[in-house]
Amino acid sequence: MNRVPLKIKMLHPEALLPTRATSGSAGFDLYTIEDVELKPIPGGTTVRTGIAVELPPGYEIQVRGRSGLAFRDDIIIHFGTIDQDYRGEIRLRLWNLGAKPKWIKRGERVAQMIVKKTEEVCLIETSELERSERGSGGFGHTGR
């Protein structure tokens, strides 16, 4: 297995290094460095992780929610991409779908990051596209 180097800079004394819950986990858990109250929607809350990363060329990080937080606490996270050339702090945007305010505590796992390979793409403008079985069928066109 090829191991991709990912440099992590700790920006805050409370920051925790991302961890994998199990050896088979696809992602690394991200932790918050602060206690934050999440009020019910509308409006979201930005949460700090206290870390920055340096990805090698040809890679990105996809930030995703943790299923337990969503199922247990009705808290969801904005899916995001961290580009290879971004060097700032990883910040997360969370929403509380519940009816009452909830607290995220310092040191709590709030999201996961998945390191993914990217490909160089060459865009080609055209006036025609090849036909496909789906065609231009959009949302819900295949039924339930």
Sequence and secondary structure as in RCSB ss.txt:
>XXXX:A:sequence
MNRVPLKIKMLHPEALLPTRATSGSAGFDLYTIEDVELKPIPGGTTVRTGIAVELPPGYEIQVRGRSGLAFRDDI
IIHFGTIDQDYRGEIRLRLWNLGAKPKWIKRGERVAQMIVKKTEEVCLIETSELERSERGSGGFGHTGR
>XXXX:A:secstr
      EEEE STT    B SSTT SSEEEE SS EEE BSSS EEEE  EEEE  TTEEEEEEE HHHHHHH E
EE  EEE TT  S  EEEEEE SSS EEE TT EEEEEEEEE         S     SSTT  TTTT  
